[in-house]
Amino acid sequence: MPASQLAKRGTASTASAPPVPSYILRGHAASVSCVRFSRCARSIFTGDTDGFVAVWDLRSFRPRFFWKAHEQGVLSVEEHGDGILTQGRDNLVHFFNLSIPSARHETATSLDHGAATAVPSPSSPSTGIKPAWSIDINAMNFCRMSVMRLDDRKGKGKEREIEVDPMPEEALMAVPSLTKDDFVDIFHIPSKARLHRSVGKDAFPLGVKTGTVMVLRLFHLPVSPPSDPFFSATSSTAPEPSTSAHALSSSPTPPKPPPPTSQLHLLIGYESGHLALFRFSPTASFEQLAGNSERIQDVWAPKEGKMVEENEGWDLIWTEKGHRDAIMSLAVTRDLRFAFTVAADHFICKYRIFDVSDQEALLPRIHVEPTDSPGKSAVAVRSDGKLLATAGWDGELRLYSAKSLQPLAVLSHHRSSLQALDFAPLEPDEHSFLAGSNEDSDSEDDEALAEGGKAKVWVATGGQEAKISLWEVYPPSR
């Protein structure tokens, strides 16, 4: 039997029979530590505790690639441009370009005629896949990176450019600080320039001990959205653009960049059980990275030759403690209104990220919902904001209403701890580099998967049993 196996589960014959996964993907030889659907929902990325990463085709349900990405376990995998970012316990983040000719040749070879012996696996890994670049990070506390995409930069004549090789995508990446894992550093990708350092340093009142950083989420929010007194910052808080020689264009009097339309925010979950929201307001030490898109214009970097202070420009907006133990996982709704956390205790915590009225600002920011199952390693929220899922140490996948946190279902298949969880996107992104993938497939669900660009309503789980389960759950209302 090949290293990569697919077990299609039949529909239960009786109403009383428990639900079972639609598909099970087998190929990893070690515990699955992360799962992530591609933006086009036609592939899924997985990593394991031996350092292997797989890219599965969800038409053939076989791995297109399987290779040793890290010398230690894989913490997270994120799609980026024409490839993926992988974060390992070896204190490295790699970028692998999977659209290069050698990678495409490898795909064609490994899937030629559907030969079972050619399917890549840990014992017969893909060849020719090497990191395009790498960056040193701090992964001592198992904290997964947070990657925030920025719009493509296609034009010329910018006030200041980061010197990089041409890349289809830019992003910001938040990871625990290199110097102390109680704080956070933020890097620009792919330049690897550190834009912010030690976010969170000296931010809390005396006596508040947060411990190490456990979870992160980086995002933009509008500057002073209408009817929102909670975010009181205005464009007048931004400093004048830099006039240093290196930042000037060829024009002797370059036009001023437009005022910021959004501000960078960072959610940090800690070992103490605290979740905190930080907001960045640029100081005189920073200058704007000008570009052709609105979001690029809201990215700030230290002026050339300027060493900014630790936590400079960052303010603590709010903090809440809902867990008795370290926060294990964080999920945020697509509209950035609510966040959810789980931990070793039996609570699910729901947080309101920002307020839309004076009346809402008077309400409690956190809702703590007790459950009957302690020990949750992962939480995810579906892109429509209606369905919440948790992965438990008891091997159970539990579904909840994201609005009320009322339990909806318990899905049992794994006998050992679950470690990873993700929902397939309901609105696939056809600009994903994997969207045009068209390998031969004998899957009866191939047509349904691609029809109208709609993805299966899937949630994926992985854990100690070294397999990935795909469940079809609660289709969204039309």
Secondary structure, 3 states (H helix, E strand, C coil): CCCCEEEECCCCCCCCCCCCCCEEEECCCCCEEEEEECCCCCEEEEEECCCEEEEEECCCCEEEEEEECCCCCEEEEEEECCEEEEEECCCEEEEEECCCHHHHHHHHHHCHHHCHHHCCECCECCCCCCCCEEEECCCCCCCCCEEEEECCCCCCCCCCCCCCCCCCCEEEEEEECCCCCCCEEEEEECCCCEEEEEECCCCCCCCCCCCCEEEEEEEEEECCCCCCCCCCCCHHHCCCCCCCHHHCCCCCCCCCCCCCCEEEEEEEEECCCEEEEEEECCCCCEEECCCCCCCHHHCEEECCCCCCCCCCCEEEEEEEECCCCCEEEEEECCCCCEEEEEECCCEEEEEECCCCCHHHHCCCCEEEEECCCCCEEEEEECCCCCEEEEEECCCEEEEEECCCCCEEEEEECCCCCEEEEEECCCCCCCCCCCCCCCCCCCCCCHHHHHHHHCCCCEEEEEECCCEEEEEECCCCCC
